[in-house]
Amino acid sequence: MLQKIRGTGDVESEFDDLVSASNASKTIKHPFKKILLRKYRPQLVMSVAIPLFQQVTGITVICFYAPILFQTIGSGVSASLMSSIFLGVVGMSTTLLSMFVVDKLGRMALFHIGGMQMLIGVIMAAKLGDHGEMSKRYSILVLILICIYVAGFDLSWGPLGWLVTSEIFPLEIRSAAQSINVAVGFLSTFVVAQMFLPMLCHFKFTIFFFFAGRVAVMTGFVYALLPETKDVPIEKMDKIWREHKFWKRFVGDGQEYEESKIEGP
């Protein structure tokens, strides 16, 4: 499999690293205690922050309440249903596109492109106002803006929220980190879905600026704190944390990291 992925038969060194990392991971008996150590602080932060940001973009709101949203801007019931189906098709198509370009453009490039696309979606709030009425022509424009927003999410945070987290966790804490990642994702989905309608009644159209603010924060977060993982084998992932300008103060040097893997729990 390595030979097929790398396109060369010279993979013995990388295969040996995989075997060594796998053997070291078997010595870890308490991964949830291990992930709390200082040297695993980057992985712990990402296992919480990435799924949390993934949900506070407001994508859950669009998925759950799209028909209601389209009706508030003047679409009929049938038109709202068709718009929601069209939105789903756009999302699926963009996710497939992301699969083809992620290894060419890199993870960070898609995070930034998707973040900018989602920010464009906030423009619809400026016209919607508190009345929820607009012309048919402008309703079509709002549909286009929402499609841009959904496409931005499905190009970046949708698939990358799972891809990047599968790449950055070393084997010795992988089970604990992925468990936290999934748990935070489901909990965030529940909280956002429950809070949206009360927030909509209180904030009215400014709720779109609220979600836009979250998108801006999360885009800045990945720019400053998440390193590029393109073409980095999982057993070498510790190196990018040691060399990162912020996380290197937590991870320490390479010798300390290697000793921790040998010693086990």
N, C-alpha and C positions, 0 to 999 in steps of 0.2 A: 504493500500500500504506500509506503514511504517512497519507493522508487517511482510509482505512478504519479504521486503528488509532486515530487521534486523534479521529475523528468530526467533523472540520472540514477545510475547504479551505485554511486558513491554515497551511501547513506549509513554506513556502519557506525560512524561516530555518533550521529544523531540517534540511531537505534539504541546504542549502548547507553546514551543519556536517558532515553525513555525507560529502559529497563532499570537503571539505577534509581530514577525518580519514583518508579512504581514500587520498587522494593523498599525505599525509604518511607513511602506513604503507608505501607503496611505496618510499620512500627508505631504509628500514631494511634493511640487507643481513645483519646479524648479530643477530637477535633474542635468541639465547641469551646473547650478551655484553651486550646492552642491558638485559635483565631483571635483571642483576646490579648495575646502578647503584643508588645509594642512593634515588633518587626513585621507583624501582619496587619498593622493599622490601615495601610492603603486598601487591602482587600476587604477589611471589615467595613470601611467607609463606603466603598463602591458597592458592596452587597446590599447596603441600605439605600444609598443615594440614587443609584441608577433606576431601580424599580419604582422608587418614590417619585422621581422626576418624570418617569415614563407615564405615570398616571395623572400627575397634576398638570400636565399639558392641557387637559380638558378633552382629550380624545374619547374618554369614557362617556362624557356628556354628549358629544356628537353622535356616538354610536347608539346610546340609549334613547336620546331625545330628539334625534334628527327629524322624524315626522312632525313632532310638535313644533320644533324650530321653524320648519318650512311653512307650517300653517300660520305661524305668527307673522310671517312676512308676506302673507297674502295668497299663498298657494292653496288650492283645494285639496281635499283628502286624497284623491287619485294622483294628483300632481305631486303631493308630498311623498306618497309611497314610491312613485317612480323615481323621484329625486333621491330618496334614500337608497334604492337599489342601485342607481347610477353611482352613488357615492361609494357603495361597496365594491363595485366593479373597478372604480378608480383606485381604491385602496389595494385590492388584490393585484392589479396590474403593476402598481408602483413597487410593491413588495417583491414581485418577480424581477423587476428591473434592478432593484437593490442587490439581489442575489448575483446578478451578472457583473455588476460594476464594483462591488465592495472590495474585491481583491485587486482591482486596478487602480481605483481612486484612493483607497485607504479608509479606515474607519472614521478618522477625525474629519476628513473632507466631507463625508456624508452627514456627520453630525452637524457641521456648520451650515451646509447647504439646506438640510432639512429644517434647522432652526430658523433660518432666514425665511424660508417658505411659510412656516407656521406663523411667524410674526406678521406676514402680509394679511393673514386672515382677520386680524383685528380691525382692519379698515371697515368691515361690514358694520361694526358697532357705531361708527360715526353717523351713519345714515339711519340705522334702525331706531335709535332713540328710545323713548319710553312708550311710544304709541304702537309700534309693531305694524305699521302700515306703510306701503311703498308701492310704486308703480311696478307693472309687470316687467318692464325693461330692467329696472333696478333689482328686482327679485332674481332675475337671471344672473345679474352680476354678482349678487350675494352667493348664489349657488356655485358660481365659478370660483369665488374666493374661498368658500368652504372646501371645494375640491382641491384647491391649491394647498390648503391647510392639511387636509387628510393625506394628500400625496406627499407633503413634506414629512409627516409623521411616519408613514409607511415606507418612505425612503430611508429614514434615519432611526429615530428612537424606537419605532415598532420592532423591526428585526434586530437592530444593533443592541437593543436593551438585553436581548438574550444571547446574541453572538459574542459580544465583548465580555460579558460575565462568564461565558464558558471558556474564554481564553486567558483571563487574568488570574484565575485562582490556581495556585499550585496544588498538586495532588494530595499533599498531606492535610490540607484544610478544605479541599474541594467540596466534600459532602456537606460540611457545616455551612460554608459560604453560599452554596447553591440553595440550601434549605432556607437560609435567612433571606436570600434574594426572592424566592418564590413566595414566602410568607409575607414579606413586605409588599410585594406586588398585589397579592389578593386583598390584603388589609387596606391598601391605598385605594384600590378599585371600589371596595365597599364604602369607605368613608366619603370619597368624592361623589359617588352615586347618591348617597344619602343626603349630602349637604347641598347639592346643586340647586334643587328647587327652593329651599329657604334662602340661599344666597341670591338666587335670581330675583326673588320677591324683594329682597333688601337692597341689592346693588343695582337691579334692573340692567340696563344695557352696559353699565361699567364693569359688569362681571367679565366681559370679553377682554377688557384692559387688565383685569386681575390675572387671567390665564396668560395673556401676552407677557406680563411681567415675569411669570414663572418660566416661560419659554426663554426669555432673555437671561434669567439667572442660570438656568440649566445649561444653556449654550456657553455662557462664560465659565461655568464649572468645568465642563469637559475640556474647554480650551486651556484652562490653567492647571487642572489636576489630573486629567486622564491622558496617559501617554499613548502613542500610536502602537497598536498591536499587530499591524500587518506584517506577515511573514516572520513572526517571532514564535518559535516553538514553545509549547507550554512549559517544558522543563528549563527553558532559558528566560522565562518571564521575570524571574527575580532580578535580572540584570537591569531591566528598564526602570524598575523601582529604585534600585541603588543609584542610578545615574540621573534620576529625576530631580530637578532643582528644589522641589518642595519635599517630596517623600523620602529623599535620601537621609534626612535627619532622623527618621523613624526606623528605616530598614537596617541601617548600618552597613558595614563593609561585607564583601563577599565571603571572607573567611568565617565571620560570625554566622552567616546564613548557612554555609555548608556544614559547620559544626552542629548547628541546631538540627539539621536533617539526619546526621549520623547518630546523635545522642537520642533522638526520639522524644517521648514525653518525659 
